[in-house]
């Protein structure tokens, strides 16, 4: 039968890369929120206190900050964040990713930070990017189990070779372990 060919020959490899504290040495969304607090944004101060007291989840905090600041409608602010990220990329991490990539590899930047700037950073690197996003009024927090399910759904292992993944957190460990090789950076 013709169907007995080795399907893996035709499958593309994917690498999944975390952004915050991995590709860059800081949490980009946290820096954004801190800058809003320093500028005296009362709404963000209130949400930050609620988060610090664990009265709201990380996802609810992120959703609230994004809605309150209207970041997703502010292309100038998004571009400023993107430039800061691009200027802060850890070249050693980028080298590790390059070592696990070839011309056929799809590099995917996957982050809990907002999709609005994650996509732009990825595009600049000639990668694909996914971050936390709004789907109508629902907020999808690209973190932990959600990140794992997103990659499995968008890039099923029946169609892609899970080549390499890199992150800074054990929250991504289940995702990382799906790949042939992975690295947790400190």
N, C-alpha and C positions, 0 to 999 in steps of 0.2 A: 504494500500500500504506500502511496505517496505521503500520507499523513505521518509517517514515522520519522520524518526529518527532525533534526535537532533544533527545536524551537529557540533555544537559548542563543543560537548563532544570530538570530534576527531580533533579539530583544535588546533594548537600550538599557544602559546602566544609569542608575540614579545615585547621586550623593545628596544627602540632606544636611544642611548647615544651620545651626542656631545663630542668631544675631547677637543678642545681648550677653555680655560677659564671655563670649566665645569668639566671634569674628571681630567684635570690638570689645575693649576692656571696661565697659560700663553698661549700665542698663539705660537705654536711650529714652524709654518712656518715663522712667523714674526721674531722669535728668530734666525732662520736659516739665513734669509735675513740680519738681523742686523749683525750677525757674519761675513757674506761675505762683508758687507760694511766696518766693522772694519778692515778686512784684506786687504782693499784697492781695492776690485774688482770693477773696473771702470764701467763695464757693469751693475752691480747691482746698483751702485750709480746712473747711468743714468736712469734706469728703476724706481728706487725709487723716483727720482725727478719728472719724468713724472707722476707717481702715485700720489704723494703729490699734484701736480698741477691739478690733476684729468683729465689729458690728455689721460690716459688709464684706463680701468676698472680694478677692483680687479682681475677678471678672466684673463685678458690680462697680468696683472702684474705677476700673479702666473705662467702662461704659459711661459712668457718670462724668468723669473728667473730660472725655471726648465730647460728650453732649454739651457740657457746660462751657467749654472753651471754644467749641465749634471748630476744632482743629481740622477736621476733614473738609471744611469749606475754605480753609486758608492755605492756598497754594504757596504763598510766600513763606509761611512758617514751615510748611512741609519741606520746601526746598532748602531752607536753612538747616533743618534737622538732617536732611539727606547729606548735605555738604559736610556737616560736622561728622557724621558717620563715616563718609568716604575718606575724610582726612584722618580718621582714627582707626582704620582697619589694621588689625594685627597682621603684619606681613609674614610672621612665622606661621600663623594659622592658615593664611592664604597659600603659603608654600605647601603645607600639608595637604590642603585640598587639591592643589595643582598636581601633587604627586599621585593622587588617586583619581585623576581625571585624564581623559583623552578627548579627541575631537568628537566622539560620539556620546560622551557622558553628559547627562542633564544634571546640572548643579541647581539645587533647590534651596533657597533661603527661606526658612520656615520659622516664624517667630511669634511670640505673644504680643509683640509691639504692633502698633497700628499698621494695617495693610497699606494705607495711603503712602507711607514712606518706605515700608519694606519692599514693595513692588518697584519703587523708583531706584532704590539701592541695588536691587537684584538686576534690574534692566541695565544699569550702568556697568555692572560686572558681566553682562551677557549671560545672566542666569535667569531663573524664574523665581518669583517671590510670592510668598503668602504670609499674611499676618492676621491679627484679630480684625474682624470686620462686622459690619451691620448687614443683615439680610432682612430687608424691609425694616421692621422695628426690633427684630431679635438681634442680640449681640452674640457673635461666635468668638469665644476666647480661645485662641490657638495655643493651647498650653496642655501639657500632660497627655491625658487620654484623648482629648480632642485633637491634638496634633497627630497622635498615632492613628486615630480613625480617619482623619483627613488624608494622610499620606496613603493609607491602605485603600481608601476609596478612590482617590484621584490617580494613584499609581499602583494598581494591584500587582502583587508579586507574580501573578500568572502572566503578566505582560511586560514586566520590568525586572531587571536584575538589581537587587538592593546591594549596591557596591560598598559605599562608605558613608558614615554619619559622624558628626562631631557636635558636641554640646558641652556646656559647663555644669549641667545639673543632673542629679540622679532621677529627677522627675521625668527625664527623657530616656531613662535606661531601657524601658520596655521597647521603645522605638529603636534605640541604638542597637539592641541585641538582635533585631531582625536583619541587620546588615552583615555582609561578609566580614567587614572590618569596621571598627568604630573607635572613637577616642573621646574621653572626657577630659577637658582642659580645666586646669585650676587657676 
